[in-house]
Amino acid sequence: MSELDFAAIGIGPFHLSLAALLEKEKSFKALFFDLKKEFEWHSELMFADADMQTSFMKDLVTPVDPTNANSFLNYLVSNDLFYSFMNTGRRTISRREFERYGRWVAQRLNSLRFSHRVESVRFDGSQFEVGTSQGTFRSKDICVGTGPVPRVPEVARNLLSDRVFHAKSEHLKNLRLDGLDVAIIGGGQTGIEVFRSCFSGLWGSARSVTLVSRRDNLEPLDESPFTNEYFAPGYVESFHHLPETQKRAIVAKQKLASDGNTPAYLQSLYNDLYRIKNVEDDRRPIRILPMRNLEYMAKRDSGYELQLANRYASATEALFADVVILCTGFETRLPHAIEPLLNQLDLDETRLPKLEKNFRVKWNGPATNRIYAVNFGRYSHGIAEPQTSLMAWRSATIINDLFGRTVYPVSPSRPSFLHYDRLEESF
Ligand SMILES: Cc1cc2nc3c(=O)[nH]c(=O)nc-3n(C[C@H](O)[C@H](O)[C@H](O)COP(=O)(O)OP(=O)(O)OC[C@H]3O[C@@H](n4cnc5c(N)ncnc54)[C@H](O)[C@@H]3O)c2cc1C
């Protein structure tokens, strides 16, 4: 059985960043496990026109270690892409290119183990035993980074099939929509990307395409500079100190800073609709239904009936579709593998781990054995937690905590222009 200092479950971008930044500590024995064969980034949703919502400068390492060889800039230079990339004038890159960059980094690191599904994690009193599909590893500390899982609305759960499915699934790969009525549920970024792919014929020529959204409109991502201060270390540090009772309401208000639709994408979607409807005279029903909640779904002789509550018209509506694609987002859940540890963890009312400032999970085991978790802190650390913006900073924070010293400087030394904390001169 291998003995490790650190075992990490999952190799999404967040753990890839941690692995890249840990490379500096040569004698530290860390392994990262993923069930996939190689690094992938939401490959089921990899549309050709999908761009990142975050600047390429906020890559896996640069914000805390700009000289690190695993930067996006080094990816460009090493692949002889620098000059032509500069000519694109891009501030954000396509999701495909981010995945290629991630794969390039993954190939450079020795600490990654793909095709290793983590099946169980136990604590034997002094070490964690991480059972994988390819053997068991013992480790002093662990980190959980298994990512969010697709959220399926209650009303659709019993109907899941190759005709009713969450967008993040294998079904999009073999989808054929010729002559069919399609309903897309969810008006976030994935919803509008699927909507556009449906009406533009990526999966054949659908008879009708309807996008149903709970939101008031197709709402844009708020990328303005003061809003972007939520994605700075100083704000996260200050947010963590707030009373729990306040945090959820603040995060809910900040929704469009993280879950809004890319403004440039909205523009090109609008322009596509204009062209298709008003220049090419496409007669198919292609429509967007905002302010609708999906209340009920039932199988009919052919296809499905969807019952929608229209908040604008205060009416209940029926919609029929042959195929229903759920773009209903993701939810955070601890992986099954962690179950043997569950009764030792301090969980909140939603069964998620309570996190300390340095991303340690609160638990009743020895303080010398640490459990960290990434992408579990939306309500403890704030709206930046599920985003890539601060992944390098969070990795550096965890590394500093692991080593008990400043491996990477992370504490902001310059104040923000926005002062949320109590003024010192207050009384
Ligand atoms: C389509 C899409 C686009 C996004 N675009 C952006 C963006 O532009 N900007 C931004 O800031 N954020 C974006 N996000 C949000 C966020 O950055 C991503 O969700 C990101 O992938 C989260 O990284 P992660 O490492 O937490 O999890 P994931 O990327 O989900 O990775 C988790 C990994 O854990 C593995 N795993 C799970 N269980 C096990 C197990 N038992 N054993 C071994 N391995 C396991 C999985 O195979 C997976 O590879 C996007 C999200 C989605 C869904």
Ligand as a Chemical Component Dictionary entry (heavy atoms), coordinates in Angstrom:
data_LIG
# 
_chem_comp.id                   LIG 
_chem_comp.type                 NON-POLYMER 
_chem_comp.pdbx_formal_charge   0 
_chem_comp.three_letter_code    LIG 
# 
loop_
_chem_comp_atom.comp_id 
_chem_comp_atom.atom_id 
_chem_comp_atom.alt_atom_id 
_chem_comp_atom.type_symbol 
_chem_comp_atom.charge 
_chem_comp_atom.model_Cartn_x 
_chem_comp_atom.model_Cartn_y 
_chem_comp_atom.model_Cartn_z 
_chem_comp_atom.pdbx_ordinal 
LIG C1  C1  C 0 -20.222 23.936 -18.992 1  
LIG C2  C2  C 0 -19.570 24.724 -17.898 2  
LIG C3  C3  C 0 -18.811 25.839 -18.214 3  
LIG C4  C4  C 0 -18.194 26.575 -17.207 4  
LIG N1  N1  N 0 -17.475 27.677 -17.555 5  
LIG C5  C5  C 0 -16.889 28.405 -16.594 6  
LIG C6  C6  C 0 -16.131 29.582 -16.926 7  
LIG O1  O1  O 0 -16.048 29.964 -18.080 8  
LIG N2  N2  N 0 -15.542 30.281 -15.926 9  
LIG C7  C7  C 0 -15.640 29.874 -14.625 10 
LIG O2  O2  O 0 -15.073 30.517 -13.755 11 
LIG N3  N3  N 0 -16.338 28.779 -14.281 12 
LIG C8  C8  C 0 -16.972 28.034 -15.225 13 
LIG N4  N4  N 0 -17.697 26.923 -14.870 14 
LIG C9  C9  C 0 -17.808 26.585 -13.434 15 
LIG C10 C10 C 0 -16.582 25.810 -12.876 16 
LIG O3  O3  O 0 -15.395 26.458 -13.189 17 
LIG C11 C11 C 0 -16.509 24.405 -13.398 18 
LIG O4  O4  O 0 -17.643 23.677 -13.005 19 
LIG C12 C12 C 0 -15.250 23.621 -12.970 20 
LIG O5  O5  O 0 -15.149 22.497 -13.803 21 
LIG C13 C13 C 0 -15.250 23.189 -11.528 22 
LIG O6  O6  O 0 -14.069 22.472 -11.314 23 
LIG P1  P1  P 0 -13.922 21.291 -10.284 24 
LIG O7  O7  O 0 -12.478 20.928 -10.317 25 
LIG O8  O8  O 0 -14.521 21.662 -8.975  26 
LIG O9  O9  O 0 -14.879 20.105 -10.796 27 
LIG P2  P2  P 0 -15.002 19.302 -12.151 28 
LIG O10 O10 O 0 -14.450 20.047 -13.289 29 
LIG O11 O11 O 0 -16.421 18.858 -12.213 30 
LIG O12 O12 O 0 -14.076 18.033 -11.914 31 
LIG C14 C14 C 0 -14.355 17.047 -10.957 32 
LIG C15 C15 C 0 -13.631 15.774 -11.350 33 
LIG O13 O13 O 0 -13.826 14.818 -10.324 34 
LIG C16 C16 C 0 -13.903 13.550 -10.912 35 
LIG N5  N5  N 0 -14.538 12.629 -9.973  36 
LIG C17 C17 C 0 -15.788 12.701 -9.459  37 
LIG N6  N6  N 0 -15.996 11.671 -8.614  38 
LIG C18 C18 C 0 -14.859 10.940 -8.599  39 
LIG C19 C19 C 0 -14.462 9.759  -7.922  40 
LIG N7  N7  N 0 -15.252 9.113  -7.066  41 
LIG N8  N8  N 0 -13.220 9.274  -8.162  42 
LIG C20 C20 C 0 -12.371 9.910  -9.009  43 
LIG N9  N9  N 0 -12.711 11.024 -9.675  44 
LIG C21 C21 C 0 -13.932 11.544 -9.462  45 
LIG C22 C22 C 0 -14.684 13.795 -12.190 46 
LIG O14 O14 O 0 -14.436 12.769 -13.135 47 
LIG C23 C23 C 0 -14.158 15.156 -12.633 48 
LIG O15 O15 O 0 -13.114 15.042 -13.567 49 
LIG C24 C24 C 0 -18.327 26.181 -15.846 50 
LIG C25 C25 C 0 -19.113 25.053 -15.548 51 
LIG C26 C26 C 0 -19.718 24.342 -16.552 52 
LIG C27 C27 C 0 -20.571 23.149 -16.184 53 
# 
loop_
_chem_comp_bond.comp_id 
_chem_comp_bond.atom_id_1 
_chem_comp_bond.atom_id_2 
_chem_comp_bond.value_order 
_chem_comp_bond.pdbx_ordinal 
LIG C1  C2  SING 1  
LIG C2  C3  SING 2  
LIG C2  C26 DOUB 3  
LIG C3  C4  DOUB 4  
LIG C4  N1  SING 5  
LIG C4  C24 SING 6  
LIG N1  C5  DOUB 7  
LIG C5  C6  SING 8  
LIG C5  C8  SING 9  
LIG C6  O1  DOUB 10 
LIG C6  N2  SING 11 
LIG N2  C7  SING 12 
LIG C7  O2  DOUB 13 
LIG C7  N3  SING 14 
LIG N3  C8  DOUB 15 
LIG C8  N4  SING 16 
LIG N4  C9  SING 17 
LIG N4  C24 SING 18 
LIG C9  C10 SING 19 
LIG C10 O3  SING 20 
LIG C10 C11 SING 21 
LIG C11 O4  SING 22 
LIG C11 C12 SING 23 
LIG C12 O5  SING 24 
LIG C12 C13 SING 25 
LIG C13 O6  SING 26 
LIG O6  P1  SING 27 
LIG P1  O7  DOUB 28 
LIG P1  O8  SING 29 
LIG P1  O9  SING 30 
LIG O9  P2  SING 31 
LIG P2  O10 DOUB 32 
LIG P2  O11 SING 33 
LIG P2  O12 SING 34 
LIG O12 C14 SING 35 
LIG C14 C15 SING 36 
LIG C15 O13 SING 37 
LIG C15 C23 SING 38 
LIG O13 C16 SING 39 
LIG C16 N5  SING 40 
LIG C16 C22 SING 41 
LIG N5  C17 SING 42 
LIG N5  C21 SING 43 
LIG C17 N6  DOUB 44 
LIG N6  C18 SING 45 
LIG C18 C19 SING 46 
LIG C18 C21 DOUB 47 
LIG C19 N7  SING 48 
LIG C19 N8  DOUB 49 
LIG N8  C20 SING 50 
LIG C20 N9  DOUB 51 
LIG N9  C21 SING 52 
LIG C22 O14 SING 53 
LIG C22 C23 SING 54 
LIG C23 O15 SING 55 
LIG C24 C25 DOUB 56 
LIG C25 C26 SING 57 
LIG C26 C27 SING 58 
# 
